[in-house]
Amino acid sequence: MAALKEYKCPCCGGAIAFDATLQKLKCPYCDTEFEPEILRSYDEDLQNDADDEMSWDSKAGGEWQEGEENGLRSYVCKSCGGEIVGDATTAATSCPFCGNPVVMTGQLSGDLKPDWVIPFKLDKKAAKEALKKHYKNKIFLPKVFKDENHLDEIKGLYVPFWLYDTGADASIRYKATRVRMWSDSNYNYTETSFFSISRAGTLEFENVPVDGSSKMDDAMMESIEPFDFSEAVDFQTAYLAGYFADRYDVSSEESIDRANARIKKSTEDAFAQTVQGYATVVPEHSSVRFSEGKAKYALFPVWLLNTSWKDKKYTFAMNGQTGKFVGDLPLDKSAYTKWLLGLTAVIGAAIFALSYLWWLM
């Protein structure tokens, strides 16, 4: 004997049955009624739902030509483990990540050669000025921090990024509602209409960046985006002169999950903007499939500024191309407490005044 098909209510998820009186399917939980053809079409959509398919040709970077890396030196910081590349003229320096002194020793070898580089457009002076501007109008920043603070270290660093290109074929289904309210002399009425909405299409993504360094804070690197890739040039070691280059320690394959998450979210956000005019919209199913996905390897310019105060280190980062500046600052707890108490007093006075006016009326 064949098993009976059980239909779920698209609105509340309850089991629904055919109502002979209405000649419709009806949910006993939320009283929503459905034409059989509509419900069958909805069920077919559920059967056709596909999973995400996010596969990549993740090969990125090229091979160094013979003798091309001879002018580069590398070091591993014994304090924090950071691995940095500099030119042959750099003998002794300090680690841009933790500030400890290091000596350049090893010959660069074994790495992939970057495909692209975005050269620095802003110098060290611009980074210092950006830090001063970052301090401005911060009412909860301790004054003594600005007065006593000094830069421990400022370094221009090329940060490794993996850049992902792909076409994203997506199909997304939403549950949506519209609400209509009216009243007569006896009752107030509310009518809620439920809709199943489908969207499908293709988006093209180019140069979606994911930093390939475990030492760099991912949130900080995303905060100084975007970089203008139209100014990228073919990589040449000459661009490293006077700067450092962080050696990637997270491969393009290991960075794929972050790339997938960024591309999927961007796709879903773009599709969601096309669903307008409803009281509520809730994604019910999403399927994103990549085509011709590939990765590239690039170096992006970043200024790192390290400063210390009260035995705590503060790190700031500036986009070496656009000047976008980020970094956390200490909080003056005394000033914040006074501000909060003052705000509470103002709100309390306003409530008292409104209460007094209501009493007078």
Rosetta blueprint (number, residue, H / E / L):
1 M L
2 A L
3 A L
4 L L
5 K L
6 E L
7 Y E
8 K E
9 C L
10 P L
11 C L
12 C L
13 G L
14 G L
15 A E
16 I E
17 A E
18 F E
19 D E
20 A L
21 T L
22 L L
23 Q L
24 K E
25 L E
26 K E
27 C L
28 P L
29 Y L
30 C L
31 D L
32 T L
33 E E
34 F E
35 E L
36 P H
37 E H
38 I H
39 L H
40 R H
41 S H
42 Y H
43 D H
44 E H
45 D H
46 L H
47 Q H
48 N L
49 D L
50 A L
51 D L
52 D L
53 E E
54 M L
55 S L
56 W L
57 D E
58 S L
59 K L
60 A L
61 G L
62 G E
63 E L
64 W L
65 Q L
66 E L
67 G L
68 E L
69 E L
70 N L
71 G L
72 L E
73 R E
74 S E
75 Y E
76 V E
77 C L
78 K L
79 S L
80 C L
81 G L
82 G L
83 E E
84 I E
85 V E
86 G E
87 D E
88 A L
89 T L
90 T L
91 A L
92 A E
93 T E
94 S E
95 C L
96 P L
97 F L
98 C L
99 G L
100 N L
101 P E
102 V E
103 V E
104 M L
105 T L
106 G E
107 Q E
108 L L
109 S L
110 G L
111 D L
112 L L
113 K E
114 P L
115 D L
116 W E
117 V E
118 I L
119 P L
120 F L
121 K L
122 L L
123 D L
124 K H
125 K H
126 A H
127 A H
128 K H
129 E H
130 A H
131 L H
132 K H
133 K H
134 H H
135 Y H
136 K L
137 N L
138 K L
139 I L
140 F L
141 L L
142 P L
143 K H
144 V H
145 F H
146 K H
147 D H
148 E H
149 N L
150 H L
151 L E
152 D E
153 E E
154 I E
155 K E
156 G E
157 L E
158 Y E
159 V E
160 P E
161 F E
162 W E
163 L E
164 Y E
165 D E
166 T E
167 G E
168 A E
169 D E
170 A E
171 S E
172 I E
173 R E
174 Y E
175 K E
176 A E
177 T E
178 R E
179 V E
180 R E
181 M E
182 W E
183 S E
184 D L
185 S L
186 N L
187 Y L
188 N E
189 Y E
190 T E
191 E E
192 T E
193 S E
194 F E
195 F E
196 S E
197 I E
198 S E
199 R E
200 A E
201 G E
202 T E
203 L E
204 E E
205 F E
206 E E
207 N E
208 V E
209 P E
210 V E
211 D E
212 G L
213 S L
214 S L
215 K L
216 M L
217 D L
218 D H
219 A H
220 M H
221 M H
222 E H
223 S H
224 I L
225 E L
226 P L
227 F L
228 D L
229 F H
230 S H
231 E H
232 A L
233 V E
234 D E
235 F L
236 Q L
237 T H
238 A H
239 Y H
240 L H
241 A L
242 G L
243 Y L
244 F E
245 A E
246 D E
247 R L
248 Y L
249 D L
250 V L
251 S L
252 S L
253 E L
254 E L
255 S L
256 I H
257 D H
258 R H
259 A H
260 N H
261 A H
262 R H
263 I H
264 K H
265 K H
266 S H
267 T H
268 E H
269 D H
270 A H
271 F H
272 A H
273 Q L
274 T L
275 V L
276 Q L
277 G L
278 Y L
279 A L
280 T E
281 V E
282 V E
283 P E
284 E E
285 H E
286 S E
287 S E
288 V E
289 R E
290 F E
291 S E
292 E E
293 G E
294 K E
295 A E
296 K E
297 Y E
298 A E
299 L E
300 F E
301 P E
302 V E
303 W E
304 L E
305 L E
306 N E
307 T E
308 S E
309 W E
310 K L
311 D L
312 K E
313 K E
314 Y E
315 T E
316 F E
317 A E
318 M E
319 N E
320 G L
321 Q L
322 T L
323 G L
324 K L
325 F E
326 V E
327 G E
328 D L
329 L L
330 P L
331 L L
332 D L
333 K H
334 S H
335 A H
336 Y H
337 T H
338 K H
339 W H
340 L H
341 L H
342 G H
343 L H
344 T H
345 A H
346 V H
347 I H
348 G H
349 A H
350 A H
351 I H
352 F H
353 A H
354 L H
355 S H
356 Y H
357 L H
358 W H
359 W H
360 L H
361 M L
